[in-house]
Amino acid sequence: MRIACPSCAAEYEVPDAALAAGPRLLKCARCGHQFQAALPEAAAPEPAMAPSPAPAPDPAPPEAAPPPPAPSADRPPPSRGPTQSMPIDPPLPRLSDAPASPPDRLALAGWIMTLVVVALGTYAGFAFRGEIMEAWPASARLYQALGLS
Protein backbone atom coordinates (compact mmCIF):
# COMPACT_ATOMS: atom_id res chain seq x y z
CA MET A 1 0.00 0.00 0.00
CA ARG A 2 1.34 3.43 -0.90
CA ILE A 3 1.18 5.97 1.95
CA ALA A 4 2.09 9.67 1.72
CA CYS A 5 3.18 11.84 4.63
CA PRO A 6 0.52 14.54 5.20
CA SER A 7 3.22 17.08 6.10
CA CYS A 8 5.80 16.80 3.29
CA ALA A 9 4.10 14.40 0.81
CA ALA A 10 6.95 11.85 0.92
CA GLU A 11 5.62 8.53 -0.33
CA TYR A 12 6.32 5.15 1.23
CA GLU A 13 5.48 1.58 0.27
CA VAL A 14 4.03 -0.13 3.35
CA PRO A 15 3.05 -3.81 3.23
CA ASP A 16 -0.64 -4.46 3.90
CA ALA A 17 0.35 -7.00 6.55
CA ALA A 18 1.93 -4.18 8.62
CA LEU A 19 -1.43 -2.38 8.81
CA ALA A 20 -3.73 -5.44 9.00
CA ALA A 21 -3.94 -5.33 12.81
CA GLY A 22 -5.28 -1.78 12.81
CA PRO A 23 -4.08 1.80 12.58
CA ARG A 24 -0.40 2.38 13.33
CA LEU A 25 1.58 5.44 14.27
CA LEU A 26 4.19 6.08 11.56
CA LYS A 27 7.07 8.54 11.48
CA CYS A 28 8.18 10.16 8.23
CA ALA A 29 11.85 9.56 7.50
CA ARG A 30 12.15 12.85 5.61
CA CYS A 31 10.53 15.42 7.94
CA GLY A 32 10.00 13.44 11.20
CA HIS A 33 6.21 14.08 11.28
CA GLN A 34 4.22 11.36 13.06
CA PHE A 35 0.86 10.33 11.64
CA GLN A 36 -1.69 7.51 11.82
CA ALA A 37 -1.96 5.10 8.90
CA ALA A 38 -4.54 2.37 8.39
CA LEU A 39 -5.87 0.20 5.62
CA PRO A 40 -8.87 1.66 3.78
CA GLU A 41 -12.15 0.12 4.95
CA ALA A 42 -12.88 -1.42 1.55
CA ALA A 43 -9.47 -3.10 1.42
CA ALA A 44 -9.49 -4.37 5.01
CA PRO A 45 -8.92 -8.12 5.05
CA GLU A 46 -11.96 -10.17 6.01
CA PRO A 47 -11.85 -13.74 7.30
CA ALA A 48 -11.88 -16.19 4.43
CA MET A 49 -15.14 -18.13 4.19
CA ALA A 50 -16.02 -20.81 1.71
CA PRO A 51 -18.91 -19.81 -0.55
CA SER A 52 -22.01 -21.85 0.12
CA PRO A 53 -25.05 -22.21 -2.14
CA ALA A 54 -27.51 -21.52 0.66
CA PRO A 55 -26.97 -20.38 4.21
CA ALA A 56 -27.56 -23.22 6.59
CA PRO A 57 -27.80 -22.90 10.35
CA ASP A 58 -24.62 -24.17 11.96
CA PRO A 59 -24.87 -25.10 15.65
CA ALA A 60 -21.05 -25.45 15.90
CA PRO A 61 -19.08 -22.41 17.11
CA PRO A 62 -17.31 -20.48 14.34
CA GLU A 63 -13.77 -21.58 13.62
CA ALA A 64 -10.92 -19.26 14.34
CA ALA A 65 -9.05 -17.81 11.37
CA PRO A 66 -6.03 -19.91 10.41
CA PRO A 67 -2.69 -18.59 11.67
CA PRO A 68 -0.65 -16.61 9.16
CA PRO A 69 1.81 -18.70 7.17
CA ALA A 70 5.35 -18.88 8.51
CA PRO A 71 7.83 -16.72 6.59
CA SER A 72 9.66 -18.74 4.01
CA ALA A 73 13.34 -18.47 3.22
CA ASP A 74 12.44 -16.92 -0.15
CA ARG A 75 10.72 -13.82 1.24
CA PRO A 76 11.93 -11.44 3.92
CA PRO A 77 9.65 -11.00 6.94
CA PRO A 78 7.17 -8.10 6.73
CA SER A 79 8.61 -4.76 7.72
CA ARG A 80 7.60 -3.04 10.92
CA GLY A 81 7.22 0.44 9.50
CA PRO A 82 7.33 2.58 6.41
CA THR A 83 10.15 2.16 3.97
CA GLN A 84 11.04 4.69 1.38
CA SER A 85 10.61 3.34 -2.13
CA MET A 86 14.23 4.04 -3.07
CA PRO A 87 16.72 1.15 -3.25
CA ILE A 88 19.21 0.84 -0.43
CA ASP A 89 22.88 0.56 -1.33
CA PRO A 90 24.65 -2.49 0.09
CA PRO A 91 26.96 -1.71 2.99
CA LEU A 92 30.55 -0.95 2.08
CA PRO A 93 33.15 -3.52 3.14
CA ARG A 94 35.22 -2.61 6.15
CA LEU A 95 38.99 -2.38 5.85
CA SER A 96 39.37 -5.18 8.37
CA ASP A 97 37.33 -7.47 6.07
CA ALA A 98 39.59 -6.91 3.06
CA PRO A 99 42.22 -9.57 2.43
CA ALA A 100 45.81 -8.46 2.90
CA SER A 101 47.36 -7.55 -0.45
CA PRO A 102 50.85 -8.69 -1.37
CA PRO A 103 53.55 -5.99 -1.41
CA ASP A 104 53.59 -4.02 -4.63
CA ARG A 105 56.92 -4.58 -6.39
CA LEU A 106 56.74 -1.29 -8.28
CA ALA A 107 56.31 0.64 -5.03
CA LEU A 108 59.30 -1.14 -3.54
CA ALA A 109 61.38 -0.34 -6.63
CA GLY A 110 60.32 3.32 -6.37
CA TRP A 111 61.49 3.55 -2.77
CA ILE A 112 64.83 1.97 -3.62
CA MET A 113 65.35 4.37 -6.54
CA THR A 114 64.55 7.34 -4.30
CA LEU A 115 67.13 6.24 -1.74
CA VAL A 116 69.76 5.77 -4.50
CA VAL A 117 69.13 9.29 -5.88
CA VAL A 118 69.39 10.85 -2.40
CA ALA A 119 72.59 8.92 -1.68
CA LEU A 120 74.15 9.97 -5.02
CA GLY A 121 73.19 13.61 -4.40
CA THR A 122 74.79 13.51 -0.95
CA TYR A 123 77.98 11.95 -2.34
CA ALA A 124 78.17 14.51 -5.18
CA GLY A 125 77.69 17.39 -2.72
CA PHE A 126 80.60 16.05 -0.64
CA ALA A 127 82.93 15.07 -3.52
CA PHE A 128 82.46 18.29 -5.54
CA ARG A 129 82.18 20.74 -2.66
CA GLY A 130 85.02 22.93 -3.97
CA GLU A 131 83.39 23.39 -7.37
CA ILE A 132 79.99 24.00 -5.74
CA MET A 133 81.43 26.72 -3.42
CA GLU A 134 83.08 28.44 -6.44
CA ALA A 135 79.87 28.37 -8.49
CA TRP A 136 77.59 29.31 -5.56
CA PRO A 137 79.44 31.29 -2.87
CA ALA A 138 76.47 31.25 -0.48
CA SER A 139 76.92 27.47 -0.08
CA ALA A 140 80.27 28.07 1.68
CA ARG A 141 78.38 28.88 4.90
CA LEU A 142 76.54 25.52 4.73
CA TYR A 143 79.75 23.58 4.25
CA GLN A 144 81.41 25.58 7.02
CA ALA A 145 78.46 24.81 9.41
CA LEU A 146 78.86 21.09 8.56
CA GLY A 147 82.63 21.28 9.10
CA LEU A 148 83.43 20.35 5.48
CA SER A 149 85.10 23.55 4.18
For each residue, the residues with C-beta under 8 A, 3 or more apart:
1: 13 14 15 16 19 39 43
2: 11 12 13 14
3: 11 12 13 14 26 37 82
4: 9 10 11 12
5: 8 9 10 11 12 28 30 31 33 35
6: 9 33 35
7: 28 31 33 35
8: 5 28 30 31 33
9: 4 5 6
10: 4 5 28 29 30 31 84
11: 2 3 4 5 85
12: 2 3 4 5 26 29 82 83 84 85
13: 1 2 3 82 83 85
14: 1 2 3 18 19 26 37 79 81 82 83
15: 1 18 19 78 79
16: 1 19 20 39 43 45
17: 20 68 78
18: 14 15 24 78 79 80 81
19: 1 14 15 16 22 23 24 37 38 39
20: 16 17 39 44 45
21: 24
22: 19 38
23: 19 36 37 38
24: 18 19 21 36 37 38 81
25: 34 35 36
26: 3 12 14 34 35 36 37 81 82
27: 32 33 34 81 82
28: 5 7 8 10 31 32 33 34 35 82
29: 10 12 82 84
30: 5 8 10 84
31: 5 7 8 10 28
32: 27 28
33: 5 6 7 8 27 28
34: 25 26 27 28
35: 5 6 7 25 26 28
36: 23 24 25 26
37: 3 14 19 23 24 26 82
38: 19 22 23 24
39: 1 16 19 20 43 44 45
40: 43 44
41: 44
42:
43: 1 16 39 40
44: 20 39 40 41
45: 16 20 39
46:
47: 65
48: 65
49:
50:
51:
52: 55 56
53:
54:
55: 52
56: 52
57:
58: 62
59:
60:
61:
62: 58
63:
64:
65: 47 48
66:
67:
68: 17
69: 72
70:
71: 75 76 77 78
72: 69 75
73:
74:
75: 71 72
76: 71
77: 71
78: 15 17 18 71
79: 14 15 18 82 83
80: 18
81: 14 18 24 26 27
82: 3 12 13 14 26 27 28 29 37 79
83: 12 13 14 79
84: 10 12 29 30
85: 11 12 13
86:
87:
88:
89:
90:
91:
92:
93: 97 98
94: 97 98
95: 98
96:
97: 93 94
98: 93 94 95 101
99:
100:
101: 98 104
102:
103: 107 108
104: 101 107 108
105: 108 109
106: 109 110
107: 103 104 110 111
108: 103 104 105 111 112
109: 105 106 112 113
110: 106 107 113 114
111: 107 108 114 115
112: 108 109 115 116
113: 109 110 116 117
114: 110 111 117 118
115: 111 112 118 119
116: 112 113 119 120
117: 113 114 120 121
118: 114 115 121 122
119: 115 116 122 123
120: 116 117 123 124
121: 117 118 124 125
122: 118 119 125 126
123: 119 120 126 127
124: 120 121 127 128
125: 121 122 128 129 132
126: 122 123 129 148
127: 123 124
128: 124 125 131 132
129: 125 126 132 133 143 148 149
130: 133 134
131: 128 134 135
132: 125 128 129 135 136 139 143
133: 129 130 136 137 139 140 143 149
134: 130 131 137
135: 131 132
136: 132 133 139
137: 133 134 140
138: 141 142
139: 132 133 136 142 143
140: 133 137 143 144 149
141: 138 144 145
142: 138 139 145 146
143: 129 132 133 139 140 146 148 149
144: 140 141 147 148 149
145: 141 142
146: 142 143
147: 144
148: 126 129 143 144
149: 129 133 140 143 144
